[in-house]
Amino acid sequence: MKRISILLLISLSLFAANIDDFAKKMSFQRDYKTALTKSKQMHKPLVMILSADYCPWCRKFENRTLESSLVKTELNKHFIVLVVDKKYDIKSFPSKYRTQFTPKVFFINSKDESVFLDTTGYIKKKQFLQKLKQALKLYKDMP
C-alpha cells in the first residue's frame, strides 16, 4: 500500500510539472485570477483550456493543435490563454467552468466572466483557427 501511495504521488507531481512546463513553453497562464486580470488590462478575451492528465485527446490537442506555430502565434497575439487541469486545479477556477468533458476550451469575456463560445473535444488546427477567428469577431462585436 505504501508503494502504491508513493507511485501515485510521483505520478501526480510529474503531471503537475508537465502542465506547468507546457504552459511556460506556450507562454500560457496557470492562475485563473492572474489571467482574468491580465485579460481585463489588455482588453483581450480569456481562453481557458480545461485539460486532464489522464486524457489522451488532451495531449493530442496540445501536441497537434496548440503547439502549431500558427495557432500559438494567434493565441498569444489576440488572447490571454489559461491552461488548467480539471482535477488538480479544480479549486483554482470558478465552478461554473467545471465539466466532465476534456479537452474543453472556454472563450470568456473578462468583463463579466461569461462564456461567449466554447469547444469540446479534440479539434484539428484548421478548425481551431476558425474558432479563434469566430471568437475574435464575437468579442469585438460585444458592447
N, C-alpha and C positions, 0 to 999 in steps of 0.2 A: 504494500500500500504506500509506503514511504517513497519507493522508487517511482510509482505512478504519479504521485504528487509532485515530485521533483521534475519529472519529464513534462508534466503539464505546465508547471511554472516556467520552465525553459522555453517551451513552445509559445506560451503567451508573450514572454518577453521578446522572443525573436520576431513575432508578428508586429508587436508594437514598434520595434526598431525598424522593421521593413516598411510599415506605413509612414513612419517618420522620415525614413530615408527617401521614400518615393515623393513625399510632399516637398522635401527640401530640394531634391533633384528637379522637380517640376516648378518650383517657386510657388507652391500652394500653401495655404494657411492650414493650421491644425486646430485652432481655437475658434469656436463659434463667435464669441463676443468680440474678439480681435478682428475677425474677418468682417463682421457686421459693421463695426466702427469704421474700418478701412473702406468698406463699400459706400457708406454714407459720405465720408470725407471726399472720396474720389468720384462720387456720382456715377458709380458703375453698379450693374446688377451683381448680386451674390449668386454664385453657383455652388451648391452644396452637393458633393458626391458622397453618397452613402454606400459603403463597401462592407465586406465581411471577410475575415481571414480564411474561412472555410469555403469560399465561393470561387469556383474555377472561372465562372463568367466574369467576375470582377477582375481577376488577373488578366483575362483576355481583353477586357475593355481598357484596362490600364496600359497593357503592353502594345496592343494593336491600334487602339484609337487615341487615347490620351497622350501617349508618347510620340505620336506622329508629329513631325516638326511643324506642319501647317496647323494642326489642332492646337498644339501647345502655344504657338505664336498667337493665334486668335484668342485663346482663353486668356493668356497673360496680357494681351493688349486691351481687350474690351470688358473683362470681367474680373471680379475678385473670386478666387476659387478656394474652397474649403474642402478638405477630404477628411471624412470621419469613418470610424468603424462602428457599425450598428451595435455591436456587443460591448466592446471595450470602452467606447466613448459615449455610451448611452446617456450618462448624466451631464454631458458637456453641451448638449444641444436640446432645444425645446421638444417636448413630447409630441407636438403636432407633426413633426417630421419623421416620426418613427413608423416603420413599415416592416413587413416580413419579407419583402422582395428586395433583392440586390442583384446587380448594381442599380441604384436609383439616383437620378440626378434631378435636383430641385433648382429651378431658376427663381430667385427670391428678390422681391422688391424690398430693399433695406429700409425704406421709409416706414412701412407698416408690417414688415416681415411676412407679407403674403406671397404665396406661390403663384406665379403667373404662367408657368409652363413646367412640365416635368417629363421625364422619360423613365422607363422601367426596362431593365434587361440590357444585354449586350447590344451595342449599336456600332456598326461599322463607321469608319471615319467620314466617308462621304455623307452619310445620313446625319451624323453628329454635327458636321459642319453646317448642314442645312438647318438643324435645330438651333445652332448658335446664331445664325442669321435671323431666324424667326424670333428668337428671344430678344435680340437687339432691337428689331423692329417693334415688337410689342412693348419693350421697355421705353423706347423713345416716344411712343405714342401715348404713354401714360400721363395723366395730369400731374 
